[in-house]
Amino acid sequence: MAKKPIELFPVSELAEKAGLQNWKLAAMCKAAGWTTDKQVSQSDFDTAVSNLESRKMGG
């Protein structure tokens, strides 16, 4: 039986759908090494947002 392919979406589309602020999108892309037109899975996007929001602030 064939595996179902993982759906990929542009980061900018997922960010808009999630209501992610522009500065947070820029910070997340920088931290993940992505551009806004990169195609990622919903799971990878959610992980990147979570990593950004739980990162250590400051020094």
Backbone as a chain_set.jsonl record, in Angstrom:
{"seq": "MAKKPIELFPVSELAEKAGLQNWKLAAMCKAAGWTTDKQVSQSDFDTAVSNLESRKMGG", "coords": {"N": [[0.838, -1.176, 0.0], [0.579, 2.196, -0.848], [2.152, 5.009, 0.639], [0.607, 7.934, 1.935], [1.318, 11.005, 0.468], [3.126, 13.679, 2.046], [1.614, 16.753, 2.654], [2.652, 19.88, 1.433], [3.119, 23.336, 2.075], [3.449, 26.849, 1.288], [5.476, 28.768, 3.488], [4.654, 31.379, 4.018], [1.907, 31.24, 3.514], [0.988, 29.463, 5.501], [1.674, 30.966, 7.725], [-0.001, 33.183, 7.45], [-2.489, 31.944, 7.665], [-2.292, 31.085, 10.307], [-2.276, 33.471, 11.6], [0.08, 34.728, 12.237], [2.271, 37.239, 13.32], [4.087, 39.691, 11.371], [6.74, 40.257, 12.262], [7.249, 38.035, 13.824], [7.105, 35.998, 11.955], [9.316, 36.672, 10.37], [11.388, 36.339, 12.256], [11.099, 33.615, 12.863], [11.612, 32.443, 10.357], [14.275, 33.215, 10.016], [15.501, 31.893, 12.177], [14.952, 29.236, 11.509], [16.169, 28.994, 9.104], [14.782, 29.404, 6.769], [12.972, 30.683, 3.874], [10.209, 32.828, 3.066], [8.865, 31.724, 0.946], [9.42, 29.072, 0.988], [8.448, 25.657, 0.944], [6.756, 23.805, 3.333], [5.72, 21.254, 5.689], [2.676, 21.207, 7.63], [3.186, 20.3, 10.179], [6.002, 20.696, 10.459], [6.037, 23.476, 10.313], [4.503, 24.164, 12.59], [6.201, 23.173, 14.578], [8.433, 24.843, 14.216], [7.331, 27.332, 14.921], [6.69, 26.826, 17.581], [9.27, 26.33, 18.603], [10.363, 28.874, 18.272], [8.765, 30.416, 19.983], [9.391, 29.318, 22.431], [12.01, 29.809, 22.868], [15.053, 30.862, 24.485], [15.319, 34.071, 25.805], [17.38, 36.906, 25.287], [20.863, 37.162, 26.504]], "CA": [[0.0, 0.0, 0.0], [1.375, 3.418, -0.977], [1.997, 5.996, 1.704], [0.027, 9.213, 1.533], [2.378, 12.027, 0.466], [2.978, 14.79, 2.987], [1.241, 18.009, 1.988], [3.541, 21.005, 1.69], [2.521, 24.65, 1.85], [4.396, 27.95, 1.476], [5.545, 29.275, 4.858], [3.84, 32.597, 4.102], [0.496, 30.84, 3.556], [0.741, 28.909, 6.835], [1.766, 32.077, 8.676], [-1.234, 33.972, 7.314], [-3.556, 31.105, 8.211], [-2.105, 31.035, 11.756], [-2.331, 34.824, 12.15], [1.415, 35.041, 12.75], [2.669, 38.617, 13.041], [5.199, 39.779, 10.423], [8.038, 40.172, 12.938], [7.414, 36.652, 14.272], [7.391, 35.234, 10.741], [10.709, 36.96, 10.004], [12.254, 35.715, 13.261], [11.005, 32.176, 12.694], [12.33, 32.093, 9.122], [15.7, 33.389, 10.284], [15.932, 30.821, 13.083], [14.827, 27.934, 10.843], [16.916, 29.014, 7.852], [13.782, 29.338, 5.702], [12.44, 31.885, 3.249], [8.748, 32.772, 3.155], [8.295, 30.928, -0.146], [9.778, 27.662, 1.181], [7.298, 24.778, 1.158], [6.953, 22.951, 4.5], [4.511, 20.608, 6.193], [2.041, 21.891, 8.761], [3.897, 19.847, 11.372], [7.288, 21.408, 10.533], [5.718, 24.871, 10.606], [4.097, 24.24, 13.993], [7.41, 22.957, 15.374], [9.248, 26.058, 14.119], [6.665, 28.368, 15.724], [6.873, 26.424, 18.977], [10.68, 26.566, 18.942], [10.557, 30.328, 18.37], [8.069, 30.931, 21.16], [9.945, 28.78, 23.664], [13.454, 30.063, 22.906], [15.57, 31.688, 25.555], [15.452, 35.477, 25.416], [18.564, 37.584, 25.82], [22.158, 36.532, 26.601]], "C": [[0.89, 1.249, 0.0], [1.087, 4.361, 0.188], [1.4, 7.267, 1.123], [1.13, 10.262, 1.56], [2.073, 13.143, 1.474], [2.638, 16.054, 2.202], [2.192, 19.116, 2.414], [2.85, 22.303, 1.3], [3.6, 25.717, 1.979], [4.328, 28.458, 2.924], [4.647, 30.505, 5.004], [2.348, 32.277, 4.204], [0.13, 30.292, 4.94], [0.77, 30.004, 7.887], [0.502, 32.927, 8.641], [-2.402, 33.227, 7.947], [-3.501, 31.083, 9.742], [-2.206, 32.413, 12.413], [-1.014, 35.261, 12.752], [1.799, 36.464, 12.352], [3.917, 38.62, 12.152], [6.56, 39.634, 11.099], [8.306, 38.743, 13.397], [7.735, 35.74, 13.093], [8.851, 35.43, 10.343], [11.673, 36.276, 10.968], [12.26, 34.198, 13.106], [11.771, 31.718, 11.458], [13.837, 32.192, 9.328], [16.227, 32.229, 11.135], [15.925, 29.458, 12.395], [15.642, 27.852, 9.556], [16.01, 28.898, 6.634], [13.595, 30.7, 5.051], [10.925, 31.741, 3.269], [8.115, 31.969, 2.025], [8.672, 29.443, -0.054], [8.498, 26.873, 1.45], [7.616, 23.829, 2.317], [5.633, 22.292, 4.878], [3.934, 21.438, 7.345], [2.777, 21.551, 10.051], [5.233, 20.574, 11.543], [7.076, 22.877, 10.877], [5.375, 25.036, 12.081], [5.295, 24.069, 14.925], [8.28, 24.207, 15.378], [8.651, 27.19, 14.946], [6.871, 28.071, 17.204], [8.303, 26.68, 19.444], [10.954, 28.052, 19.122], [9.965, 30.852, 19.68], [8.649, 30.431, 22.476], [11.446, 29.035, 23.797], [13.81, 30.963, 24.091], [15.76, 33.12, 25.045], [16.693, 36.067, 26.057], [19.8, 36.69, 25.852], [22.126, 35.092, 26.822]], "O": [[1.846, 1.332, 0.771], [-0.046, 4.491, 0.651], [1.654, 7.626, -0.027], [1.815, 10.402, 2.573], [0.916, 13.492, 1.712], [3.294, 16.38, 1.212], [2.5, 19.27, 3.595], [2.098, 22.359, 0.327], [4.574, 25.518, 2.705], [3.247, 28.561, 3.504], [3.955, 30.65, 6.011], [1.611, 32.971, 4.904], [-0.924, 30.625, 5.482], [-0.016, 29.98, 8.834], [-0.003, 33.341, 9.684], [-3.203, 33.812, 8.675], [-4.541, 31.065, 10.4], [-2.222, 32.517, 13.639], [-0.988, 36.076, 13.675], [1.668, 36.848, 11.19], [4.705, 37.674, 12.173], [7.443, 38.959, 10.569], [9.447, 38.282, 13.367], [8.541, 34.817, 13.217], [9.543, 34.466, 10.016], [12.669, 35.695, 10.538], [13.312, 33.567, 13.208], [12.494, 30.723, 11.504], [14.587, 31.336, 8.858], [17.277, 31.66, 10.837], [16.787, 28.621, 12.661], [15.792, 26.774, 8.981], [16.409, 28.365, 5.598], [14.001, 31.729, 5.592], [10.412, 30.64, 3.469], [6.954, 31.572, 2.126], [8.29, 28.65, -0.914], [7.58, 27.367, 2.105], [8.629, 23.13, 2.286], [4.564, 22.72, 4.441], [4.626, 22.259, 7.947], [2.968, 22.41, 10.911], [5.56, 21.018, 12.643], [7.845, 23.456, 11.644], [5.889, 25.934, 12.747], [5.389, 24.748, 15.947], [8.808, 24.593, 16.421], [9.384, 27.929, 15.603], [7.191, 28.967, 17.985], [8.522, 27.186, 20.545], [11.695, 28.444, 20.024], [10.596, 31.636, 20.389], [8.431, 31.042, 23.522], [12.083, 28.538, 24.727], [12.981, 31.708, 24.611], [16.308, 33.331, 23.963], [17.019, 35.776, 27.208], [19.791, 35.591, 25.297], [23.177, 34.458, 26.92]]}, "num_chains": 1, "name": "protein.A"}
